[in-house]
Amino acid sequence: MQAYGEYINCYYKSRKVIDRRKEKIRAMAIAQGKPPPSGKIIKKMLSQKKEHFEKRKDKFFMIDRFPENSERFPLSYADFLAYHSGISL
C-alpha cells in the first residue's frame, strides 16, 4: 500500500503531472469536437478524487486485467485515507 500511496501522492501533487492531466482533458474535448472546458470545469474534474482513486486502483493493482486481484487487494478509499493520513488527497 505504501507504493500505491506514493504513486497517488505524486499524481496529485506533481505540477508537471497535473499540467499533463489538464492538457489531456482539453485534448479529449477537442478530439470529440467539443470546445475545451473552462479552468473551473477542469478543476472540478480533477477534484473528483474518490472516483479517480477507484479507476487508478484498478489499473495499479491490475484488477482491470486480473479480476481476482480485487480479492488480493481489497482496498477502499476510506482505508487508503486512514493508512496514509499524512498524504493530503
N, C-alpha and C positions, 0 to 999 in steps of 0.2 A: 504494500500500500504506500510505502514511502516513495518509491519510484514514481508511482502514479501521481502522488501529491506534488512532487517536483515538476512533473510534466504539466499538470494543471496550473501550478503557480507560475511557471514560465509562460504558459498560454494566456494567462490573464494579466500579467504584469510587464511582459516584454513589449516595449514601444514598437519595435520592429514587427513583432508578431501581430500586434493589434492593428497597426497600419496595413499589414498584408491582409488581415481579415476584413477590414473596411473596404479595401480595394476589390477584394473578391466579391463582396456583397454588391458593390457598384457594377462590376463586370457582369455578374449574373443577371442583374436587372436589364442592362443594356443588351445582353445576348438574347433575352426574352422579348426584346422590342419595347421595353418599358423605360421611362425616364429614371435616371439614378435617384435613389431615395435621398431625402434630406439628411443632414447630420443628426437631427433629432431622432429620426426613424432608425438610422443606423445605430445610434447609441442605445435605443430601446432594444433592438435586435441583439446587440452584444451583451445586454444586461440579463438576458434570459438564461441564467446560469444553471438552473436545475435541469431544464430541457437539454441544454448543451452538455451537461455532465452525463446524462444518460446516453446520449449519442456517442460522446467521446469514450465513455467507459466500454461500450460495446466494441468499439474499434480497438482500443488499447488492450483489452483482455481477449480480443479476437472472438467475442461472443457472436458477432455477426457471421463469422466463418465456421465456428465450432460452438453451436448452441449449448452443448454440455458444459462449456466453461462457465455458464451462468451459475451452475451449482458449485463450481470450484471457487468462484469469486462473487459471493452474494453481498455485494457492496451497495448500500443505498446512499443517497445524497446526505441524509442525516448522519449516517455512520462516518462518512467521509469528513463532514464538517467537524464532528466530535473528535475524530482522530487527529485531524490537522487544525486544531483550534488556533494555532499560530499563523495559519495561512488565511488571509483575508480574501474570500471569493466574492 
